[in-house]
Amino acid sequence: MPLLNLKIAPLQNPEQYTAISRRLAAITAEILDKRSEVTAIAIDDLPAARWSIGSEPPARPTAMLEISITRGTNTAEQKERFIAAAFAALERELAAGGPLEAASYVVVRELPAGDWGYGGRTQLARQLEREREQAAARKRGAGVVSKKIAFAAPKFCIAKFHCINVSLPKPDRGTMAA
C-alpha cells in the first residue's frame, strides 16, 4: 500500500498525469511487489517560479517523488532499482527524453507498520491478523485442534505442538493370528 507524492515543475499538460501515474504504479508493482489496487499517487504541479534550485528557478523540468512504504518490506536492491526506474520514467515523461534538473529527487520513506495504514487500519494490525490466520491454518493442517483433544491416530512430533498425524497400515488379521 504505497503512497506516492510527486511534485513537478513547470506546469504540465494534465493529460500527462494519467500516463505518469500509470507508469509509476507499474514500476511500483513490478519492482517493489506492491499491489496496484492500494497504491495511491498524488501529483502536484508547481509553476517554475515556485520552485528553486539554490536561489534560481529551474532551467529544465524538475521533480521530487516520495514513496512511503512499510519498513522492512523491500530490500536495498529493490529500492535502488525503484529509484533508478522511477527517475528514468519521470525524465522520459517530463523532459521528453532529455535530462531533468540534476536536483530532481526520488525518495523512499520506510515507515513503521504501526504508524500508517489504509482503510482505517494500520499495516501492523493487518500483519498481526495475517500471522494469526497463518498460525490457525498451520494448526488445522497439522491436525492440532486443541491441546485437550487426543487423536486416535499416532502422532509424530518434532517439537511441542508441532505434530502430524501418522497413518499406519492396518495389520493383516491373518498375520496377527500366527
WOHUPE-V519912 format. One record per run of one state. SS is the DSSP state (2 for helix, 1 for strand, 0 for the rest). FROM is the first residue (numbers start at 0). TO is the last residue. If there is no record, write none. Layout:
BEGIN
ss: [SS & SS]
from: [FROM & FROM]
to: [TO & TO]
END
This chain:
BEGIN
ss: [0 & 1 & 0 & 2 & 0 & 2 & 0 & 1 & 0 & 2 & 0 & 1 & 0 & 1 & 0 & 1 & 0 & 2 & 0 & 1 & 0 & 2 & 0 & 1 & 0 & 1 & 2 & 0 & 1 & 0 & 1 & 0 & 2 & 0]
from: [0 & 2 & 9 & 13 & 32 & 35 & 38 & 39 & 46 & 47 & 50 & 51 & 53 & 55 & 57 & 61 & 70 & 75 & 94 & 104 & 111 & 112 & 115 & 116 & 118 & 120 & 122 & 141 & 154 & 159 & 161 & 165 & 172 & 177]
to: [1 & 8 & 12 & 31 & 34 & 37 & 38 & 45 & 46 & 49 & 50 & 52 & 54 & 56 & 60 & 69 & 74 & 93 & 103 & 110 & 111 & 114 & 115 & 117 & 119 & 121 & 140 & 153 & 158 & 160 & 164 & 171 & 176 & 177]
END
